[in-house]
């Protein structure tokens, strides 16, 4: 659905507050999960107003141009385009990240990877880190923001995704400690990493069609498709892990539902220890498998 296809969605001569309520009611009526939050973010984005300015402008009448712009963003959301993609940004680990069609939108559950990594490394060491399939750079840059002596390398098969990650590194002031390389996971990494992290594609190919439209229709297929059993990326990463990790180095991998045992077995098969139980996310799901190269 779009404004151009169906005409104006919003009535003319609305105030900012009325437009926000109208958007929320439309989204709520169609079963969207967070209609009030979506409406606030979309109106703020369309009008170029932050939360405080949005409240201050609540009684102002929208101009025709503003109404047309809101029609467009509402039409995009009604087509299930994620709010973060419409706005072009998403917060992760309390940091702002630019997102484009070339990268996954960073998700709250992926912060569990950052938590798991920080729990096993020494924060004051000059760590060498790698983020395999870095996408927007969210995991790598979140870790660098917490580890001031660390240096990180992000890899990705998509050069356009790497461009997004590089821009995010610059915007966050982390470019001097972050580098990016086009390759398949760890193929071009020589070794010596104290920490390797990844949120690899783990959806079974046959299950992609069943995903929510926000994911299925807007996330890059390359970042979703884990092969027939969802484990193709883990096989590749596990095969390289002992070579890439320094002795005693740690590996933290995000996993999908029910994959903890299979991914752990792959790591053990390739010579790593799995000394810790999978780390669970806030919903209680096993989210991160943690491996280690023997010291």
VMD Tcl script that draws the C-alpha trace (Angstrom):
set ca {
  {0.00 0.00 0.00}
  {1.25 3.50 -0.75}
  {-0.09 7.02 -0.70}
  {0.40 7.40 -4.41}
  {-1.49 4.18 -5.12}
  {-4.51 4.97 -2.99}
  {-4.51 8.73 -2.66}
  {-4.01 10.59 0.58}
  {-4.12 8.43 3.71}
  {-4.27 11.33 6.17}
  {-7.04 13.93 6.27}
  {-6.02 17.53 5.53}
  {-5.56 20.21 8.20}
  {-4.43 17.95 11.04}
  {-2.29 19.16 13.90}
  {0.94 17.33 14.65}
  {-0.69 15.60 17.63}
  {-3.75 14.61 15.59}
  {-1.56 13.16 12.86}
  {0.37 11.16 15.41}
  {-2.85 9.76 16.89}
  {-4.22 9.00 13.44}
  {-1.10 7.06 12.50}
  {-1.18 5.12 15.76}
  {-4.87 4.25 15.38}
  {-4.36 3.07 11.79}
  {-1.44 0.87 12.78}
  {-3.22 -0.47 15.88}
  {-6.29 -1.35 13.85}
  {-4.16 -3.42 11.48}
  {-2.44 -5.32 14.29}
  {0.99 -3.72 14.33}
  {2.84 -4.52 17.57}
  {3.98 -1.05 18.68}
  {1.62 1.47 17.04}
  {2.22 4.39 19.43}
  {6.00 4.11 19.26}
  {5.93 3.65 15.48}
  {3.70 6.71 15.09}
  {5.95 8.88 17.24}
  {9.08 7.83 15.40}
  {7.53 8.18 11.95}
  {6.02 11.61 12.59}
  {9.28 12.80 14.12}
  {11.22 11.47 11.13}
  {8.88 12.98 8.55}
  {8.89 16.39 10.24}
  {12.55 16.38 11.28}
  {11.68 16.72 14.97}
  {13.15 14.95 17.99}
  {10.95 13.81 20.89}
  {11.00 17.15 22.73}
  {10.39 19.23 19.60}
  {7.56 16.91 18.61}
  {5.77 17.57 21.89}
  {6.34 21.31 21.61}
  {4.85 21.36 18.11}
  {1.81 19.25 18.99}
  {-0.79 21.94 18.29}
  {0.74 23.22 15.05}
  {-1.15 22.51 11.84}
  {0.68 20.42 9.28}
  {1.50 21.98 5.95}
  {0.38 20.27 2.75}
  {3.98 19.18 2.08}
  {4.25 17.69 5.57}
  {0.98 15.82 5.17}
  {2.19 14.37 1.86}
  {5.46 13.30 3.45}
  {3.60 11.61 6.29}
  {1.38 9.84 3.77}
  {4.50 8.37 2.17}
  {6.09 7.13 5.40}
  {2.78 5.71 6.65}
  {2.27 3.90 3.36}
  {5.73 2.37 3.70}
  {5.01 1.20 7.23}
  {1.63 -0.23 6.19}
  {3.60 -2.30 3.65}
  {5.52 -3.68 6.69}
  {8.75 -1.84 5.98}
  {10.50 -1.63 9.38}
  {10.53 1.78 11.04}
  {14.33 1.63 11.28}
  {14.59 1.23 7.50}
  {12.22 4.13 6.89}
  {14.24 6.33 9.27}
  {17.58 4.94 8.07}
  {18.88 4.39 11.60}
  {18.59 2.05 14.56}
  {19.89 2.21 18.12}
  {22.00 -0.74 19.28}
  {23.92 -0.92 22.56}
  {22.76 2.71 23.10}
  {24.65 3.75 19.95}
  {23.10 5.08 16.71}
  {23.68 2.98 13.59}
  {22.83 3.89 10.02}
  {21.03 1.06 8.20}
  {20.33 0.55 4.51}
  {18.78 -2.17 2.39}
  {22.21 -3.83 2.30}
  {22.36 -4.73 6.02}
  {20.26 -6.33 8.72}
  {18.56 -4.00 11.16}
  {20.42 -4.62 14.46}
  {18.08 -6.39 16.87}
  {17.96 -6.15 20.68}
  {18.60 -9.88 21.11}
  {21.91 -9.52 19.26}
  {23.16 -7.39 22.15}
  {23.51 -10.76 23.90}
  {26.56 -11.41 21.70}
  {28.17 -8.22 23.02}
  {27.31 -9.19 26.60}
  {28.74 -12.69 26.14}
  {31.98 -11.38 24.66}
  {32.50 -8.76 27.37}
  {31.97 -11.42 30.02}
  {34.99 -13.47 28.90}
  {37.64 -10.93 27.81}
  {39.87 -8.58 29.75}
  {38.72 -5.04 29.04}
  {42.14 -3.43 29.53}
  {44.02 -5.66 27.04}
  {44.95 -4.66 23.50}
  {42.63 -7.30 22.07}
  {42.50 -8.29 18.43}
  {38.90 -8.92 17.40}
  {37.05 -10.03 14.29}
  {33.34 -9.75 13.48}
  {32.42 -12.20 10.72}
  {29.58 -11.00 8.51}
  {29.66 -7.58 10.15}
  {26.78 -5.96 8.22}
  {26.23 -2.53 9.75}
  {29.19 -3.11 12.08}
  {26.90 -3.06 15.12}
  {28.50 -5.89 17.14}
  {32.08 -4.90 16.34}
  {31.59 -1.20 17.03}
  {29.62 -1.83 20.23}
  {32.53 -3.92 21.48}
  {35.10 -1.31 20.48}
  {33.09 1.30 22.39}
  {33.54 -0.83 25.53}
  {37.14 -1.97 24.93}
  {39.29 1.16 24.49}
  {42.53 -0.74 23.85}
  {41.07 -3.18 21.31}
  {41.34 -3.24 17.52}
  {38.67 -4.86 15.37}
  {38.27 -6.24 11.85}
  {34.85 -6.65 10.26}
  {34.38 -8.95 7.28}
  {31.43 -9.26 4.93}
  {30.72 -10.72 1.51}
  {28.86 -7.52 0.58}
  {31.06 -4.53 -0.21}
  {28.01 -2.30 0.09}
  {27.42 -3.58 3.61}
  {31.06 -2.85 4.43}
  {30.52 0.71 3.22}
  {27.68 1.08 5.75}
  {29.91 -0.32 8.52}
  {32.74 2.05 7.61}
  {30.38 5.02 7.74}
  {29.11 3.92 11.14}
  {32.66 3.56 12.43}
  {33.40 7.10 11.32}
  {30.23 8.52 12.83}
  {31.03 6.88 16.17}
  {34.65 8.04 16.17}
  {35.99 4.48 15.97}
  {37.58 4.45 12.52}
  {41.14 4.36 13.87}
  {40.47 1.07 15.64}
  {38.26 -0.59 13.05}
  {39.10 -2.04 9.65}
  {36.87 -3.79 7.14}
  {37.57 -6.52 4.62}
  {35.48 -8.12 1.87}
  {35.57 -11.92 2.21}
  {33.44 -14.90 3.20}
  {33.46 -14.96 7.00}
  {37.09 -15.73 8.05}
  {38.50 -16.77 4.66}
  {40.99 -13.88 4.43}
  {41.91 -13.58 8.13}
  {45.45 -14.73 8.91}
  {44.85 -15.56 12.56}
  {45.85 -14.37 16.02}
  {42.41 -13.15 17.12}
  {41.72 -12.95 20.82}
  {37.98 -12.70 20.15}
  {35.80 -13.63 17.19}
  {32.09 -12.78 17.10}
  {29.38 -13.31 14.52}
  {25.67 -13.16 13.90}
  {25.66 -15.41 10.84}
  {22.66 -16.30 8.68}
  {20.85 -19.15 10.45}
  {17.37 -19.40 8.90}
  {16.74 -22.61 6.98}
  {16.22 -21.84 3.30}
  {12.78 -23.43 3.33}
  {11.68 -21.33 6.30}
  {12.43 -17.92 4.81}
  {9.02 -17.70 3.16}
  {7.36 -18.12 6.58}
  {9.17 -15.19 8.24}
  {7.36 -12.01 9.21}
  {7.11 -9.64 6.23}
  {9.22 -7.02 8.05}
  {12.10 -9.51 7.86}
  {11.31 -11.60 4.80}
  {10.67 -8.70 2.46}
  {13.26 -6.21 3.69}
  {16.30 -7.94 5.22}
  {18.98 -8.94 2.70}
  {18.63 -12.62 1.75}
  {22.40 -13.06 2.10}
  {22.12 -12.24 5.80}
  {19.20 -14.62 6.41}
  {19.76 -17.80 4.41}
  {21.61 -20.42 6.44}
  {21.21 -23.23 3.91}
  {19.01 -26.28 4.02}
  {19.50 -26.93 7.74}
  {20.39 -23.39 8.81}
  {23.94 -24.41 9.75}
  {25.95 -23.67 6.58}
  {27.59 -20.53 7.99}
  {28.46 -22.28 11.26}
  {30.25 -25.05 9.37}
  {32.38 -22.47 7.59}
  {33.15 -20.54 10.78}
  {33.88 -23.69 12.81}
  {36.27 -25.00 10.15}
  {38.35 -21.81 10.39}
  {38.01 -21.13 14.11}
  {41.13 -22.88 15.41}
  {43.22 -21.23 12.69}
  {41.82 -17.75 13.27}
  {41.83 -17.73 17.08}
  {44.96 -17.17 19.14}
  {45.61 -19.78 21.86}
  {43.04 -19.14 24.56}
  {40.96 -17.00 22.19}
  {37.16 -16.84 22.47}
  {34.39 -17.25 19.91}
  {30.82 -15.96 20.45}
  {28.17 -16.92 17.88}
  {24.54 -15.87 17.78}
  {22.27 -18.82 17.06}
  {18.67 -19.42 16.10}
  {16.06 -21.38 18.02}
  {17.09 -24.97 18.78}
  {20.58 -24.65 17.28}
  {22.72 -24.59 20.44}
  {23.51 -28.31 20.52}
  {24.32 -28.59 16.81}
  {26.53 -25.48 16.76}
  {28.36 -26.57 19.93}
  {29.01 -29.97 18.35}
  {30.48 -28.32 15.24}
  {32.91 -26.32 17.36}
  {34.02 -29.39 19.31}
  {34.40 -31.34 16.07}
  {36.88 -28.71 14.88}
  {38.96 -28.73 18.05}
  {37.41 -25.99 20.18}
  {36.18 -26.28 23.73}
  {32.69 -25.16 24.68}
  {33.31 -24.37 28.35}
  {30.20 -22.31 29.06}
  {26.50 -22.87 28.72}
  {24.82 -20.92 25.91}
  {24.07 -17.37 26.97}
  {20.36 -16.57 27.05}
  {18.68 -13.39 25.85}
  {16.14 -11.36 27.82}
  {13.34 -13.61 26.61}
  {15.13 -16.64 28.07}
  {16.10 -18.18 24.72}
  {19.55 -19.70 24.20}
  {21.05 -17.00 21.98}
  {24.87 -17.28 21.98}
  {27.17 -20.29 21.85}
  {30.60 -19.56 23.32}
  {33.66 -21.52 22.22}
  {37.35 -21.29 23.07}
  {40.61 -22.39 21.52}
  {42.64 -24.35 24.03}
  {45.40 -22.18 25.58}
}
mol new
graphics top color blue
foreach p $ca { graphics top sphere $p radius 0.5 }
foreach p [lrange $ca 0 end-1] q [lrange $ca 1 end] { graphics top cylinder $p $q radius 0.2 }
display resetview
